[in-house]
Amino acid sequence: MNTETAPKKVHQGRNIKRLREMLGIKQESLAFDLGVTQSTVSDYEQKEQLEEKVLEKVSTALKVPVEAIKNMNEEATVNYINTFNDKVENSFLLNNNPINCNFNPIDKIVELYTEKEELYKQMLKDKDILIEKLSKK
């Protein structure tokens, strides 16, 4: 049998785990949303095939289509991650121009603080000069 043309078997439990991790959701949180225990979610993630009812509940909780759980494979995961990274990189564009900060925000804060300090010193000098002038009158 030619392994290149044979369809790869999809492990639905592993797909749930991948999607859950990509979305940054812990097993405990998913279990809470499903109304089951964390160990039940762990059991789901170990099973190759899950009941349609379970798939529907999990897909609703993860806010992904049931087909994503049923059909996701390694290649689809890589494509999803690459698409996500492209969207993140493109979100840093403003009118198709990249937003490049050419200063360090910390340096800017230090600069502003130093400027404030200098202004305060100047105000104290001005106050002393004014008091001196007023005391001479």
C-alpha positions in Angstrom: 0.0 0.0 0.0 1.4 3.4 -1.0 1.5 5.5 2.2 1.7 8.8 0.3 -1.7 8.5 -1.3 -3.4 6.9 1.7 -5.5 9.4 3.7 -3.9 10.1 7.1 -6.1 9.1 10.0 -7.2 12.1 12.1 -6.9 11.9 15.8 -9.8 14.0 17.0 -8.6 14.1 20.7 -5.2 15.3 19.7 -6.9 18.0 17.5 -8.9 19.2 20.5 -5.7 19.4 22.5 -3.9 21.4 19.7 -6.8 23.8 19.3 -7.2 24.3 23.0 -3.5 25.0 23.4 -3.4 27.4 20.4 -6.3 29.3 22.0 -4.5 29.4 25.3 -7.3 27.5 27.1 -6.5 25.2 30.0 -8.1 21.8 30.4 -9.8 23.0 33.7 -11.4 25.9 31.9 -12.6 23.8 29.0 -13.9 21.2 31.5 -15.9 24.0 33.3 -17.4 25.2 30.0 -18.4 21.6 29.1 -19.7 20.8 32.6 -17.4 17.9 33.0 -14.2 17.2 35.0 -10.7 18.0 33.9 -9.9 14.2 33.7 -12.8 13.8 31.3 -11.3 16.5 29.0 -8.0 14.6 29.4 -9.8 11.4 28.3 -11.3 13.2 25.3 -7.8 14.3 24.2 -6.6 10.7 24.3 -9.3 9.3 22.1 -8.8 9.0 18.4 -12.6 9.2 17.6 -15.2 11.0 19.7 -19.0 11.0 19.6 -20.6 13.6 17.4 -22.4 15.1 20.5 -19.1 15.5 22.3 -17.5 17.1 19.2 -20.3 19.6 19.0 -20.1 20.6 22.6 -16.3 21.0 22.4 -16.4 22.9 19.2 -19.0 25.3 20.7 -16.8 25.8 23.9 -13.7 26.4 21.8 -15.6 28.5 19.3 -14.3 26.5 16.3 -16.1 24.6 13.6 -16.7 20.8 14.3 -14.9 20.3 10.9 -11.7 21.8 12.4 -11.6 19.0 15.0 -12.6 16.3 12.5 -10.3 17.3 9.7 -7.3 19.0 11.2 -3.9 17.4 10.5 -0.3 18.5 10.8 -0.3 20.4 7.6 -3.5 22.2 8.4 -2.1 23.2 11.8 1.1 24.6 10.2 -1.1 26.6 7.7 -3.3 27.9 10.5 -0.3 29.0 12.5 1.3 30.7 9.5 -1.9 32.4 8.6 -2.2 33.6 12.2 1.4 34.9 12.2 0.7 36.8 8.9 -2.3 38.4 10.4 -0.3 39.5 13.5 2.5 40.9 11.4 0.1 42.7 9.1 -1.7 44.2 12.1 1.4 46.3 12.7 0.8 48.1 9.4 -0.8 51.5 9.2 -2.0 52.5 5.7 0.3 49.7 4.4 3.3 51.3 6.1 4.9 49.4 8.9 4.9 51.1 12.3 8.5 51.2 13.4 9.3 52.8 16.8 12.6 54.4 16.3 13.0 55.2 20.0 13.0 53.3 23.2 10.0 54.1 25.3 12.0 53.8 28.6 14.6 56.2 27.2 11.7 58.6 26.4 10.4 58.3 30.0 13.8 59.0 31.5 14.2 62.0 29.1 10.8 63.4 30.2 11.7 62.9 33.9 15.0 64.7 33.4 13.3 67.5 31.6 10.7 67.8 34.5 13.5 67.8 37.0 15.3 70.7 35.2 12.1 72.7 35.0 11.6 72.2 38.7 15.1 73.4 39.5 14.5 76.5 37.2 11.3 77.2 39.1 13.1 77.1 42.4 15.8 79.5 41.1 13.1 81.9 39.8 11.3 81.7 43.2 14.5 82.6 45.0 15.2 85.5 42.6 11.6 86.8 43.1 11.9 86.5 46.9 15.2 88.4 46.8 13.7 91.2 44.7 10.7 91.4 46.9 12.8 91.6 50.1 14.8 94.5 48.7 11.7 96.6 48.2 
